[in-house]
Structure formats: C-alpha cells, structure tokens
C-alpha cells in the first residue's frame, strides 16, 4: 500500500457539510450553556425555510434572545457564529472552544461568570 499521491479531502465549493455535524456541535454548546447558566434556555431549531439548524438561546426571566449558528470553513474547520443578519457572519469561536463560546453567549445575554 502506498501513501504517494494521497488525496486531500475538502468540501467542494458550493457544497455544504452534513447538517448532522452542525447539530452535534450546537447540542454540545447548548448543554454547556444549560450546565453553567441555568437562567438560560438553549434549544436547537431548524427553520421552515430550509436554513441550517441553529441554536436559539433565551433568558427565562426576559424576552432576550440570541441565535447561534455553526458554519464550516474548508481551511479552519467548524466555527460558532452569530446569526445577526449581517452579510458576513461574525465568528464567536471555534467548536473546540465551547466553554469560551458559551461564556460569550451568556455575556451577550447579560450574564457574567464570577471567578472565585
């Protein structure tokens, strides 16, 4: 068996990676948010208009709401992004940094983590 000429696997332009991988990462983020901030509720939803799965985060005591997506970059992998309706999505953090991303989401929702 030869390793010469090994192919490099990339997502071809115009193709999206499977939505189930996105769902796995969003579920992990949702669990981290619920574990650390019980006052937040995180629910993964899929829109009726066919947009990719997203995580909707709400505060139990207010109408505050944020939507987080997960997008794939062929060079750097999966990233959590804000779904603020901007033309170019804003990255929150890489999927390997779930605690940091959860903290960023909680901060935007008006919650702070106290270091003791």
C-alpha positions as CSV (number, residue, x, y, z in Angstrom):
1,X,0.0,0.0,0.0
2,X,1.4,3.4,-1.0
3,X,0.7,6.8,0.5
4,X,2.1,8.6,-2.5
5,X,-0.4,10.9,-4.1
6,X,-2.8,10.8,-1.2
7,X,-5.9,12.9,-1.9
8,X,-6.7,15.9,0.3
9,X,-10.3,15.9,1.3
10,X,-12.0,19.3,1.2
11,X,-15.6,20.4,0.9
12,X,-16.1,21.3,-2.8
13,X,-17.2,24.8,-3.5
14,X,-20.9,25.2,-3.3
15,X,-21.4,22.0,-1.2
16,X,-22.2,22.2,2.5
17,X,-21.1,19.6,5.0
18,X,-23.8,17.5,6.6
19,X,-26.2,19.3,8.8
20,X,-26.0,16.5,11.4
21,X,-22.4,17.5,12.3
22,X,-23.6,21.1,12.8
23,X,-26.4,19.8,15.1
24,X,-23.9,17.8,17.2
25,X,-21.8,20.9,17.8
26,X,-24.8,23.1,18.6
27,X,-26.1,20.4,21.0
28,X,-22.8,20.4,22.8
29,X,-22.9,24.2,23.1
30,X,-26.5,24.1,24.4
31,X,-25.5,21.6,27.1
32,X,-22.6,23.7,28.2
33,X,-24.9,26.8,28.4
34,X,-27.5,25.0,30.4
35,X,-24.9,23.5,32.8
36,X,-23.3,26.8,33.6
37,X,-26.2,29.2,33.3
38,X,-29.5,27.7,34.4
39,X,-31.2,31.0,33.8
40,X,-30.6,30.5,30.1
41,X,-32.5,28.1,27.9
42,X,-30.9,26.8,24.7
43,X,-32.9,25.0,22.0
44,X,-31.7,23.7,18.7
45,X,-34.2,24.5,15.9
46,X,-34.5,24.1,12.1
47,X,-36.3,26.8,10.3
48,X,-39.2,26.1,8.0
49,X,-37.5,28.0,5.2
50,X,-34.7,25.4,4.9
51,X,-31.9,27.4,6.6
52,X,-29.4,25.3,8.6
53,X,-30.1,24.2,12.1
54,X,-29.4,26.9,14.7
55,X,-29.3,27.3,18.5
56,X,-31.8,29.7,20.0
57,X,-30.8,31.0,23.4
58,X,-33.3,32.8,25.6
59,X,-33.4,34.1,29.2
60,X,-36.0,32.6,31.4
61,X,-36.7,35.9,33.1
62,X,-36.9,38.2,30.0
63,X,-37.5,38.3,26.2
64,X,-33.8,38.5,25.5
65,X,-33.0,36.1,22.6
66,X,-29.9,35.3,20.5
67,X,-29.4,32.9,17.7
68,X,-26.1,31.0,17.2
69,X,-25.2,29.1,14.1
70,X,-22.3,26.8,13.2
71,X,-20.5,27.2,10.0
72,X,-17.8,25.2,8.2
73,X,-14.7,26.8,6.7
74,X,-12.7,24.4,4.4
75,X,-9.4,25.8,5.8
76,X,-10.0,26.0,9.5
77,X,-13.0,23.8,10.3
78,X,-16.2,24.4,12.2
79,X,-17.0,27.8,13.9
80,X,-19.8,29.1,16.0
81,X,-21.2,32.3,14.5
82,X,-23.7,35.0,15.5
83,X,-26.8,35.0,13.3
84,X,-27.4,38.7,13.4
85,X,-28.5,39.0,9.8
86,X,-25.2,40.6,8.7
87,X,-23.9,39.8,5.2
88,X,-20.7,38.3,6.6
89,X,-21.3,36.1,9.7
90,X,-19.4,37.1,12.8
91,X,-17.5,34.3,14.4
92,X,-17.8,33.7,18.1
93,X,-15.3,30.9,18.4
94,X,-14.1,27.6,17.2
95,X,-16.0,24.4,18.1
96,X,-13.0,23.3,20.1
97,X,-13.6,26.3,22.4
98,X,-17.1,25.5,23.7
99,X,-16.7,26.9,27.2
100,X,-15.3,30.2,25.8
101,X,-18.2,30.4,23.3
102,X,-20.8,29.7,26.0
103,X,-19.3,32.5,28.1
104,X,-19.5,34.9,25.1
105,X,-23.2,34.0,24.5
106,X,-24.0,34.4,28.2
107,X,-22.3,37.7,28.3
108,X,-24.3,39.0,25.3
109,X,-27.4,37.8,27.2
110,X,-26.4,40.0,30.1
111,X,-24.9,37.3,32.4
112,X,-21.4,37.3,33.8
113,X,-19.3,34.4,35.2
114,X,-17.8,35.2,38.6
115,X,-14.3,34.0,39.1
116,X,-13.8,32.8,42.6
